[in-house]
Amino acid sequence: MLSHIIDVLADPIDGTALEGVDDFTRLVSESGHSYDVARQGYVTLAGGAGLRYSGDDAQMIADRETFLSGGHFAPFVESITNHVQAVFDAAELGDDQQPVVCEIGAGTGYYLAHTLDSITDSRGIGIDVSVHAAKHLAKVHPRVGAVIADAWARLPIKDESVDAITVIFAPRNAAEFARILKPKGQVIVLTAEIGHLSELREPLGIIDVEAGKVDRMIEQAAGHLRPVGESELVEFEMTLDQQSIASQIGMSPSARHIKPEALAERIAALPEKMQVTARARITCLERIS
């Protein structure tokens, strides 16, 4: 719900505070800008240039919901939540505080909801550019506020107001992350590693993960963020049937590069069930003071 995180949100144009008016059907900034809240409960907070991308379409979001709800990525979900809890513990937050987790490219909110369920009194901001994602985000958890915004632009969040940022296979904006993080906050990034879904790549014609992704991410964040310790490899095996494989590919960028008919034909040629490797790396980053 937006009311749970209104104290953290800011006008995307000038950064002034927002408040809910007319029973939270609108958010209005101190500078007078007004943003309508959709009947589904999300709000679009984009600056004067608007949104440059539309993000995942309805089918990609449906595939994401189907795949993730099957629990196939459970070790990733648990690892993200554990890292967020560790950040909160290290910050020695008081019992009366309600820490804020902001997930960039939050999709259906599956990861964010799990984190909020696991950490008492935590609050979540789910940011995505997709309207279809925002509709899911708005109802995924009572303490999630769903916001449509461009991750590459100024984020509609106040300075030094977020305790943890999670980025799960999503875009990273180091300058903005450093701006909105509290001094003891961290960015927790999950990045696909070489070998991720390796058993599917050749038969389905999917491009492999680029080498050196984490190193490049750290280089690009220089001047704003720095790594906290070494990155952690999370690797496990999944047993996937053909429908689960179709959903996994459907929720990924590969869905935009393979014609549906060709993909369906290739999946049908796979075994009825197969073991598939999930492999990604968690990297934690902190502000450079």
ZAPA-92560 format. One record per residue (C-alpha): residue in one letter; x, y, z; residue number from 1. Coordinates in nm, 4 decimals, decimal comma. Layout:
N
(r 'A'; (X; Y; Z); NUM),
...
% end
This chain:
289
(r 'M'; (0,0000; 0,0000; 0,0000); 1),
(r 'L'; (0,1258; 0,3453; -0,0887); 2),
(r 'S'; (0,0285; 0,4838; 0,2518); 3),
(r 'H'; (0,2929; 0,2608; 0,4121); 4),
(r 'I'; (0,5768; 0,4177; 0,2157); 5),
(r 'I'; (0,4535; 0,7724; 0,1439); 6),
(r 'D'; (0,7128; 0,9168; 0,3831); 7),
(r 'V'; (0,9876; 0,7790; 0,1564); 8),
(r 'L'; (0,8484; 0,8754; -0,1843); 9),
(r 'A'; (0,9402; 1,1983; -0,3607); 10),
(r 'D'; (0,8325; 1,3987; -0,6625); 11),
(r 'P'; (1,0292; 1,2601; -0,9613); 12),
(r 'I'; (1,0608; 1,6085; -1,1077); 13),
(r 'D'; (1,2027; 1,8078; -0,8173); 14),
(r 'G'; (1,2439; 1,5646; -0,5258); 15),
(r 'T'; (0,9959; 1,7360; -0,2949); 16),
(r 'A'; (0,7878; 1,5319; -0,0500); 17),
(r 'L'; (0,4595; 1,3693; -0,1516); 18),
(r 'E'; (0,1389; 1,3253; 0,0426); 19),
(r 'G'; (-0,1761; 1,1263; -0,0279); 20),
(r 'V'; (-0,4944; 1,3273; -0,0810); 21),
(r 'D'; (-0,8567; 1,2433; -0,1604); 22),
(r 'D'; (-0,8307; 0,9118; 0,0254); 23),
(r 'F'; (-0,5003; 0,8341; -0,1497); 24),
(r 'T'; (-0,6481; 0,8525; -0,4980); 25),
(r 'R'; (-0,3786; 1,1115; -0,5744); 26),
(r 'L'; (-0,0290; 1,1913; -0,4566); 27),
(r 'V'; (0,0542; 1,5607; -0,4472); 28),
(r 'S'; (0,3999; 1,7081; -0,3980); 29),
(r 'E'; (0,4997; 2,0131; -0,1971); 30),
(r 'S'; (0,5700; 2,1860; -0,5288); 31),
(r 'G'; (0,2154; 2,1211; -0,6517); 32),
(r 'H'; (0,2609; 1,8315; -0,8939); 33),
(r 'S'; (-0,0179; 1,5741; -0,8830); 34),
(r 'Y'; (-0,0016; 1,2018; -0,9655); 35),
(r 'D'; (-0,3127; 0,9857; -0,9946); 36),
(r 'V'; (-0,3172; 0,6507; -0,8167); 37),
(r 'A'; (-0,4541; 0,3764; -1,0418); 38),
(r 'R'; (-0,7591; 0,1893; -0,9152); 39),
(r 'Q'; (-0,5368; -0,1209; -0,8832); 40),
(r 'G'; (-0,3296; 0,0675; -0,6244); 41),
(r 'Y'; (-0,0084; 0,1614; -0,8063); 42),
(r 'V'; (0,1180; 0,5055; -0,9045); 43),
(r 'T'; (0,3251; 0,6250; -1,1981); 44),
(r 'L'; (0,5990; 0,8632; -1,0853); 45),
(r 'A'; (0,7859; 0,9712; -1,3969); 46),
(r 'G'; (0,9592; 1,3022; -1,4620); 47),
(r 'G'; (0,8876; 1,5477; -1,7388); 48),
(r 'A'; (1,0363; 1,3213; -2,0085); 49),
(r 'G'; (0,7966; 1,0397; -1,9151); 50),
(r 'L'; (0,8830; 0,6721; -1,9542); 51),
(r 'R'; (1,1146; 0,5609; -2,2334); 52),
(r 'Y'; (1,0296; 0,1908; -2,2097); 53),
(r 'S'; (0,7172; -0,0172; -2,1528); 54),
(r 'G'; (0,8920; -0,3117; -1,9851); 55),
(r 'D'; (0,7569; -0,6653; -1,9647); 56),
(r 'D'; (0,4284; -0,7340; -2,1392); 57),
(r 'A'; (0,1334; -0,9217; -1,9873); 58),
(r 'Q'; (0,2520; -1,2633; -2,1070); 59),
(r 'M'; (0,6031; -1,2167; -1,9682); 60),
(r 'I'; (0,4601; -1,1185; -1,6298); 61),
(r 'A'; (0,2253; -1,4181; -1,6355); 62),
(r 'D'; (0,5185; -1,6478; -1,7160); 63),
(r 'R'; (0,7220; -1,4912; -1,4346); 64),
(r 'E'; (0,4409; -1,5487; -1,1879); 65),
(r 'T'; (0,3977; -1,9101; -1,3011); 66),
(r 'F'; (0,7662; -1,9957; -1,2823); 67),
(r 'L'; (0,8502; -1,8231; -0,9549); 68),
(r 'S'; (0,5398; -1,9492; -0,7762); 69),
(r 'G'; (0,6610; -2,3015; -0,8541); 70),
(r 'G'; (0,9482; -2,2420; -0,6094); 71),
(r 'H'; (1,2187; -2,3181; -0,8655); 72),
(r 'F'; (1,4296; -2,0167; -0,7618); 73),
(r 'A'; (1,3764; -2,0645; -0,3874); 74),
(r 'P'; (1,7514; -2,0641; -0,3045); 75),
(r 'F'; (1,7882; -1,7260; -0,4771); 76),
(r 'V'; (1,4902; -1,5893; -0,2846); 77),
(r 'E'; (1,6249; -1,7143; 0,0493); 78),
(r 'S'; (1,9722; -1,5746; -0,0194); 79),
(r 'I'; (1,8382; -1,2284; -0,1019); 80),
(r 'T'; (1,6261; -1,2215; 0,2131); 81),
(r 'N'; (1,9176; -1,3378; 0,4282); 82),
(r 'H'; (2,1403; -1,0631; 0,2920); 83),
(r 'V'; (1,8752; -0,7975; 0,3562); 84),
(r 'Q'; (1,8374; -0,9230; 0,7132); 85),
(r 'A'; (2,2149; -0,9077; 0,7587); 86),
(r 'V'; (2,2188; -0,5449; 0,6412); 87),
(r 'F'; (1,9461; -0,4545; 0,8892); 88),
(r 'D'; (2,1253; -0,6374; 1,1706); 89),
(r 'A'; (2,4533; -0,4606; 1,0968); 90),
(r 'A'; (2,2775; -0,1229; 1,0949); 91),
(r 'E'; (2,1497; -0,1982; 1,4472); 92),
(r 'L'; (1,8032; -0,0679; 1,3713); 93),
(r 'G'; (1,5852; 0,0062; 1,6722); 94),
(r 'D'; (1,2739; -0,1945; 1,7527); 95),
(r 'D'; (1,0582; 0,1066; 1,6699); 96),
(r 'Q'; (1,2004; 0,1449; 1,3180); 97),
(r 'Q'; (1,0317; 0,0157; 1,0042); 98),
(r 'P'; (1,3159; -0,0442; 0,7587); 99),
(r 'V'; (1,2572; 0,0113; 0,3890); 100),
(r 'V'; (1,3559; -0,2301; 0,1131); 101),
(r 'C'; (1,3404; -0,0990; -0,2432); 102),
(r 'E'; (1,3480; -0,3538; -0,5238); 103),
(r 'I'; (1,4409; -0,2251; -0,8680); 104),
(r 'G'; (1,2779; -0,4118; -1,1571); 105),
(r 'A'; (1,0559; -0,5836; -0,9026); 106),
(r 'G'; (0,8362; -0,7648; -1,1555); 107),
(r 'T'; (0,5589; -0,9524; -0,9768); 108),
(r 'G'; (0,7060; -0,8744; -0,6332); 109),
(r 'Y'; (0,7764; -1,2390; -0,5522); 110),
(r 'Y'; (1,1196; -1,1730; -0,3995); 111),
(r 'L'; (1,0105; -0,8565; -0,2211); 112),
(r 'A'; (0,7051; -1,0183; -0,0622); 113),
(r 'H'; (0,9174; -1,3027; 0,0733); 114),
(r 'T'; (1,1593; -1,0558; 0,2305); 115),
(r 'L'; (0,8788; -0,8592; 0,3943); 116),
(r 'D'; (0,7209; -1,1789; 0,5264); 117),
(r 'S'; (1,0531; -1,2780; 0,6809); 118),
(r 'I'; (1,1484; -0,9433; 0,8380); 119),
(r 'T'; (0,9036; -0,8034; 1,0918); 120),
(r 'D'; (0,7812; -0,4460; 1,0319); 121),
(r 'S'; (0,9834; -0,4044; 0,7120); 122),
(r 'R'; (0,8305; -0,2018; 0,4303); 123),
(r 'G'; (0,8800; -0,2410; 0,0558); 124),
(r 'I'; (0,8873; -0,0218; -0,2517); 125),
(r 'G'; (0,8564; -0,2174; -0,5736); 126),
(r 'I'; (0,9743; -0,0197; -0,8754); 127),
(r 'D'; (0,9156; -0,1395; -1,2294); 128),
(r 'V'; (0,8566; 0,0278; -1,5641); 129),
(r 'S'; (0,5861; -0,2230; -1,6630); 130),
(r 'V'; (0,2179; -0,1491; -1,5980); 131),
(r 'H'; (0,1504; -0,5232; -1,5978); 132),
(r 'A'; (0,4126; -0,5729; -1,3281); 133),
(r 'A'; (0,2756; -0,2849; -1,1212); 134),
(r 'K'; (-0,0702; -0,4430; -1,1109); 135),
(r 'H'; (0,0826; -0,7534; -0,9506); 136),
(r 'L'; (0,3062; -0,5526; -0,7204); 137),
(r 'A'; (0,0157; -0,3533; -0,5814); 138),
(r 'K'; (-0,1534; -0,6656; -0,4458); 139),
(r 'V'; (0,1433; -0,8920; -0,3668); 140),
(r 'H'; (0,1815; -0,7820; -0,0029); 141),
(r 'P'; (0,0069; -0,5331; 0,2292); 142),
(r 'R'; (0,3364; -0,3553; 0,3047); 143),
(r 'V'; (0,4451; -0,3119; -0,0592); 144),
(r 'G'; (0,3970; 0,0151; -0,2421); 145),
(r 'A'; (0,3922; -0,0293; -0,6217); 146),
(r 'V'; (0,5545; 0,2445; -0,8286); 147),
(r 'I'; (0,6026; 0,2710; -1,2033); 148),
(r 'A'; (0,9284; 0,4550; -1,2677); 149),
(r 'D'; (1,2346; 0,4515; -1,4916); 150),
(r 'A'; (1,5322; 0,2925; -1,3160); 151),
(r 'W'; (1,7689; 0,4942; -1,5370); 152),
(r 'A'; (1,6151; 0,8301; -1,4420); 153),
(r 'R'; (1,5873; 1,0095; -1,1068); 154),
(r 'L'; (1,4165; 0,7652; -0,8724); 155),
(r 'P'; (1,1037; 0,9039; -0,7004); 156),
(r 'I'; (1,2535; 0,8455; -0,3551); 157),
(r 'K'; (1,3914; 1,0862; -0,0945); 158),
(r 'D'; (1,7638; 1,1187; -0,0239); 159),
(r 'E'; (1,9054; 0,8751; 0,2342); 160),
(r 'S'; (1,5692; 0,7096; 0,3018); 161),
(r 'V'; (1,6173; 0,3441; 0,2010); 162),
(r 'D'; (1,7825; 0,0792; 0,4195); 163),
(r 'A'; (1,8420; -0,1797; 0,1439); 164),
(r 'I'; (1,8073; -0,1935; -0,2336); 165),
(r 'T'; (1,7658; -0,5273; -0,4081); 166),
(r 'V'; (1,8379; -0,5713; -0,7785); 167),
(r 'I'; (1,7555; -0,9158; -0,9148); 168),
(r 'F'; (1,8531; -0,9617; -1,2795); 169),
(r 'A'; (1,7550; -0,5954; -1,3303); 170),
(r 'P'; (1,9056; -0,2563; -1,4253); 171),
(r 'R'; (2,1429; -0,0742; -1,1905); 172),
(r 'N'; (2,1737; 0,3011; -1,1438); 173),
(r 'A'; (2,4692; 0,3483; -0,9099); 174),
(r 'A'; (2,4408; 0,7256; -0,8733); 175),
(r 'E'; (2,0751; 0,7088; -0,7751); 176),
(r 'F'; (2,1284; 0,4107; -0,5471); 177),
(r 'A'; (2,3968; 0,6029; -0,3587); 178),
(r 'R'; (2,1648; 0,9027; -0,3277); 179),
(r 'I'; (1,8667; 0,7178; -0,1784); 180),
(r 'L'; (2,0599; 0,4783; 0,0482); 181),
(r 'K'; (2,0958; 0,5507; 0,4175); 182),
(r 'P'; (2,4595; 0,5734; 0,5347); 183),
(r 'K'; (2,4561; 0,2126; 0,6610); 184),
(r 'G'; (2,2430; 0,0805; 0,3754); 185),
(r 'Q'; (2,3526; -0,1589; 0,1028); 186),
(r 'V'; (2,2637; -0,2569; -0,2513); 187),
(r 'I'; (2,2210; -0,6333; -0,2938); 188),
(r 'V'; (2,2600; -0,7410; -0,6554); 189),
(r 'L'; (2,1856; -1,0846; -0,8015); 190),
(r 'T'; (2,3650; -1,1300; -1,1351); 191),
(r 'A'; (2,3449; -1,4323; -1,3641); 192),
(r 'E'; (2,6758; -1,6190; -1,3850); 193),
(r 'I'; (2,8223; -1,8228; -1,6708); 194),
(r 'G'; (2,6589; -2,1652; -1,6513); 195),
(r 'H'; (2,3143; -2,0325; -1,5576); 196),
(r 'L'; (2,0556; -2,2463; -1,7423); 197),
(r 'S'; (2,3447; -2,4000; -1,9367); 198),
(r 'E'; (2,1507; -2,7178; -2,0243); 199),
(r 'L'; (1,8881; -2,5131; -2,2101); 200),
(r 'R'; (2,1060; -2,2773; -2,4071); 201),
(r 'E'; (2,2157; -2,4953; -2,6980); 202),
(r 'P'; (1,8874; -2,6818; -2,7602); 203),
(r 'L'; (1,6806; -2,3636; -2,7353); 204),
(r 'G'; (1,9266; -2,1290; -2,9054); 205),
(r 'I'; (1,9729; -1,8968; -2,6080); 206),
(r 'I'; (2,2806; -1,6773; -2,5808); 207),
(r 'D'; (2,5028; -1,7575; -2,2817); 208),
(r 'V'; (2,5739; -1,5145; -1,9981); 209),
(r 'E'; (2,8540; -1,2692; -2,0704); 210),
(r 'A'; (3,1805; -1,3198; -1,8875); 211),
(r 'G'; (3,2918; -1,0620; -1,6302); 212),
(r 'K'; (2,9476; -0,9140; -1,5583); 213),
(r 'V'; (3,0143; -0,8584; -1,1887); 214),
(r 'D'; (3,3519; -0,6943; -1,2518); 215),
(r 'R'; (3,1948; -0,4567; -1,5024); 216),
(r 'M'; (2,9147; -0,3739; -1,2612); 217),
(r 'I'; (3,1678; -0,2814; -0,9917); 218),
(r 'E'; (3,3667; -0,0699; -1,2390); 219),
(r 'Q'; (3,0526; 0,1130; -1,3535); 220),
(r 'A'; (2,9553; 0,1863; -0,9920); 221),
(r 'A'; (3,2957; 0,3400; -0,9115); 222),
(r 'G'; (3,2648; 0,6825; -0,7565); 223),
(r 'H'; (2,9239; 0,6020; -0,6099); 224),
(r 'L'; (2,9323; 0,2498; -0,4649); 225),
(r 'R'; (3,1974; -0,0005; -0,3612); 226),
(r 'P'; (3,1753; -0,3748; -0,2929); 227),
(r 'V'; (3,1362; -0,5082; 0,0587); 228),
(r 'G'; (3,3496; -0,8215; 0,0799); 229),
(r 'E'; (3,3574; -1,0858; -0,1931); 230),
(r 'S'; (3,0584; -1,1753; -0,4068); 231),
(r 'E'; (2,8847; -1,5039; -0,3250); 232),
(r 'L'; (2,8043; -1,7769; -0,5770); 233),
(r 'V'; (2,4590; -1,9343; -0,5446); 234),
(r 'E'; (2,4259; -2,2526; -0,7501); 235),
(r 'F'; (2,1698; -2,5327; -0,7441); 236),
(r 'E'; (1,9911; -2,7864; -0,9633); 237),
(r 'M'; (1,6256; -2,7615; -1,0655); 238),
(r 'T'; (1,4017; -3,0343; -1,2044); 239),
(r 'L'; (1,1947; -2,8648; -1,4730); 240),
(r 'D'; (0,9224; -3,0029; -1,6938); 241),
(r 'Q'; (0,8534; -2,8600; -2,0364); 242),
(r 'Q'; (0,5882; -2,6175; -1,9097); 243),
(r 'S'; (0,8242; -2,4801; -1,6447); 244),
(r 'I'; (1,0948; -2,4380; -1,9074); 245),
(r 'A'; (0,8514; -2,2531; -2,1323); 246),
(r 'S'; (0,7601; -2,0203; -1,8444); 247),
(r 'Q'; (1,1252; -1,9607; -1,7555); 248),
(r 'I'; (1,2171; -1,8638; -2,1102); 249),
(r 'G'; (0,8954; -1,6656; -2,1479); 250),
(r 'M'; (0,9824; -1,4429; -1,8511); 251),
(r 'S'; (1,3335; -1,3690; -1,9757); 252),
(r 'P'; (1,4723; -1,1360; -2,2467); 253),
(r 'S'; (1,5131; -1,4437; -2,4662); 254),
(r 'A'; (1,1372; -1,4363; -2,5200); 255),
(r 'R'; (1,1821; -1,1229; -2,7295); 256),
(r 'H'; (1,4401; -1,2819; -2,9587); 257),
(r 'I'; (1,2880; -1,6212; -3,0397); 258),
(r 'K'; (0,9668; -1,6582; -3,2375); 259),
(r 'P'; (0,6980; -1,8320; -3,0264); 260),
(r 'E'; (0,6487; -2,1081; -3,2830); 261),
(r 'A'; (1,0200; -2,1876; -3,2967); 262),
(r 'L'; (1,0502; -2,1827; -2,9175); 263),
(r 'A'; (0,7520; -2,4155; -2,8727); 264),
(r 'E'; (0,8999; -2,6593; -3,1255); 265),
(r 'R'; (1,2394; -2,6621; -2,9529); 266),
(r 'I'; (1,0864; -2,7113; -2,6072); 267),
(r 'A'; (0,8726; -2,9987; -2,7342); 268),
(r 'A'; (1,1918; -3,1743; -2,8470); 269),
(r 'L'; (1,3356; -3,1655; -2,4927); 270),
(r 'P'; (1,2942; -3,4519; -2,2425); 271),
(r 'E'; (0,9668; -3,4431; -2,0482); 272),
(r 'K'; (1,1695; -3,3490; -1,7397); 273),
(r 'M'; (1,5315; -3,2445; -1,7090); 274),
(r 'Q'; (1,7861; -3,1167; -1,4597); 275),
(r 'V'; (1,8775; -2,7531; -1,5161); 276),
(r 'T'; (2,1476; -2,5552; -1,3366); 277),
(r 'A'; (2,0667; -2,2198; -1,1758); 278),
(r 'R'; (2,3809; -2,0142; -1,1196); 279),
(r 'A'; (2,4097; -1,6529; -1,0091); 280),
(r 'R'; (2,6257; -1,4308; -0,7935); 281),
(r 'I'; (2,5206; -1,2017; -0,5084); 282),
(r 'T'; (2,7240; -0,8827; -0,4703); 283),
(r 'C'; (2,6726; -0,6314; -0,1896); 284),
(r 'L'; (2,7647; -0,2666; -0,2405); 285),
(r 'E'; (2,7781; 0,0296; -0,0027); 286),
(r 'R'; (2,7926; 0,4043; -0,0490); 287),
(r 'I'; (3,1248; 0,5769; -0,0922); 288),
(r 'S'; (3,1107; 0,8466; 0,1750); 289),
% end
